Every structure is written in C-alpha cells, then in structure tokens.
Amino acid sequence: MERRSVLKSIGGLCLLPALGFGIENNPKKEPVLRIAHLTDIHLKNELNAPAKFEKCLHHVQQQSPKVDFILNGGDIVFDMNKENIDTINNQWNLLEKIQKSELSVPVYYCLGNHDIWWQEDNKKEAIYGKKYALDRLKLAKPYYSVIKGGWKFILLDSVHLDIDGTWYIGKLGDEQFAWLQEELKATPAPMPITVLSHIPILTALLMIEDNVVNRWEMLGGDMHTDTAKIINLFYQHPNVKLCLSGHLHMRDKVVYNNVTYLCNGAVSGAWWNGNRRETAPGYGLIDLYADGTFDEQYVNY
C-alpha cells in the first residue's frame, strides 16, 4: 500500500453526485433484464450484519419489476486476509445459511481483496490465496463470462499481489488480459457487454481526499493500475457499455469514450457503521435494454 502514483491529468470525465442518477422511465421500450449489483457485503456474525444483509436481500427481491439475477462484486465476507481458518469457515457458513433461507435469485460472483486468504505462514496450504473462496463459490476460475437476455456479462479478477508480494494492487495480469481480448473478439458486435470488477477500472473517487495540497496521490490498490490498457481495449469494442465495481464503498459515475463506469457503494456502507462519507449503504439497480442502453439507480435499502 506504500506504492503510489500521482494523478497528472484526467480528460473527458463526467462526475455526478452520489445519489442523483435515477432510472429514467422510457415508455418506448421494455428492459430485457433487470439486475441488482451488490458489492462489499463484508458479512460476519457481528455488528448486526446478518439482519441487515437479510433486509437488503428482501429489498432486492421485492423490486417491481422483479430482479432477474444479482451480480456480487466481491468482499463477500468480512475479511479472510490473515484470519485463522475457523473464523473464515464461520463467515462463509453464515453467508451460505442466509442465502439458502432468504434468497431465491441467482447470483454471479467476482472476488474482492477480502475474499483472499493471505496468511503468510500457510502459503503451502492447498486453500491458500483464492482457492478457498473459489471452492466455496463453486467457480473453476476467478474470471469468466455469462450471456443473459442478449447481453454478455464479463466478470473479472482485479485483485493481485503487488510486485514485491507484500500486498495487493488492482490489475488483470497478462494471462487474464489476453483472455479478455479473446472474449471481446468472440462477442458479436451487436451484443452489448457489461463488465464487473471488484476494484474500479476507472473512478473519480480517488480525488475525494482530505487535506490535499497541490496534488492527488493514488494507491495501486484503489483503482486498476492497467486502466489505460483496458480503456484502449474497450475503445476497440464499442459494444462494451457498462463497467460495475465497488471496493471504495462510495458511489460515483464516470463516462469515458461512451463507456459508463459505476462504482456502486457498498451493501455494508462503512463496514456496518452507517454511511461511507456521503454514500449510504445500498446496491445498484439496473435495467438493460436490447439496444445496449440501460437505466440505473443506487438504492438505499
């Protein structure tokens, strides 16, 4: 987390207030899908988190029109990083128990930085790293794609160890980037695409700092360090319409090169202690249309 880079310039960005996006009613067309984007749940059996998470799930499932499925943007459990295995098991058991009894909507997951077991004394364990969470979620790989309602959804693995191996940064890595290139090439041009990552690919939230003097400093763990490379790839594929993320527990919207980047707050707010700055605990609600357009809002449940 000591590795920093200075923001020198941002061009073509549009920053809007946290809660003012709203769904625009369009009487001329009906959505082909309605999805909910839940991110940064940080579930554990404290802070009244289980009851609040259940309330959120009920709120999602009471939406009208109904939600077709949920995109879970990571930090699913409170924290795995350097916890003991009993604590980790308890957090995941709690998630499975609540979702089994309170959720009837399909869920697609990506991993957050808190869903990874980085216990340095146990690197030789079979469940070290991302394997434990992938096994619990029954995922073969941490990045994949699905097609629903004529849209493709690409779920990315944005959390990787820094070059010194001590902490994490946001990036894809060569193997995943090559996979993403092929995935976009293989997608028919008329098929619109939504991308889900835990760490934002592009956000303006990193400019919201206290006591800034002369410059902004950005951490490699707060936004993708390969942003320019990914944006250039998206520019070659105009059917990439929407990128969803979380991680920062705040809400913003950046539109760049006709791609909308939504950082959708957090279900847990400030880790189950109220608002994170001006963003209340909530989730994203998105209506997707056959022509590649969408309407979206942030819902405070």
Secondary structure, 3 states (H helix, E strand, C coil): CCCEEECCCCCCCCCCCCCCCCCCCCCCCCCCEEEEEECCCCECCCCCHHHHHHHHHHHHHCCCCCCCEEEECCCCECCCCCCCHHHHHHHHHHHHHHHHHHCCCCEEECCCHHHCECCHHHCCCCCCECHHHHHHHCCCCCCEEEEECCEEEEECCCEEECCCCCCEEECCCHHHHHHHHHHHHCCCCCCCEEEECCCCCCCCHHHCCCCCCCCCEEECCCCECCHHHHHHHHHCCCCEEEEEECCCCCEEEEEECCEEEEEECCCCCCCCCCCECCECCCEEEEEECCCCCEEEEEECC
